[in-house]
Amino acid sequence: MNRSDNSLHERSGTIVLQPVGTIHNAIAEPHLVAGEDGLTMQVKHDIMVEQIRKKDAEISEIVIYDGLEDLLAGVEDYSHLVILYWAHAVPGERRSLKRVHPMGRRDLPEVGIFGTCSPARPNPVLTTVVRLIRKRGNILEVAGLDAINGSPVIDIKPYVSEFYPREGVRIPAWMQQIQEGIRRSRL
């Protein structure tokens, strides 16, 4: 069998995901939008820096659907959670991008989608780590969530730093440049 065969017959089959909840916040539109020419940042850099600061402080609610409240038992013991959500506002035709300039920045090298954190993915499953403020019944109040209002939540996991490598981690120079800009914006 040819492992690079992309025919529909050779794929693994259908995957069905059921959302466990919905994100509620004041973010109406994504900051990064996929288009025919790649990614475009919807705001100027200085405004983006301010929005990063605001996002870190803004409280979002993750509302877990009725009947699933028991899934939340024990999450209040963690300071941070990993949220997996569906980028529902990325149209299907925009999920076919294969290479992009990260963050829509033409000064950064064009790389494959899997080499970026872009929301324009074949399967727009996005992940972020948030700070848990508190749990109220079936609602999690969190800070630092970059999802837009109405995004379906696929899964929630506790953030345990020991599960993630800290030594020997390598990232490209362009990603270091982006991260440095984000770090400076948080000061």
LINJO-V540889 format. One record per run of one state. SS is the DSSP state (H for helix, E for strand, - for the rest). FROM is the first residue (numbers start at 1). LEN is the number of residues. If there is no record, write none. Layout:
{{SS;FROM;LEN} {SS;FROM;LEN}}
This chain:
{{-;1;7} {H;8;3} {-;11;10} {E;21;4} {-;25;7} {E;32;4} {-;36;2} {E;38;4} {-;42;3} {H;45;13} {-;58;1} {E;59;6} {-;65;4} {H;69;4} {-;73;2} {H;75;3} {-;78;2} {E;80;7} {-;87;5} {H;92;5} {-;97;2} {E;99;3} {H;102;3} {-;105;5} {E;110;3} {H;113;3} {-;116;9} {E;125;12} {-;137;2} {E;139;5} {-;144;8} {E;152;7} {-;159;2} {H;161;3} {-;164;9} {H;173;13} {-;186;2}}
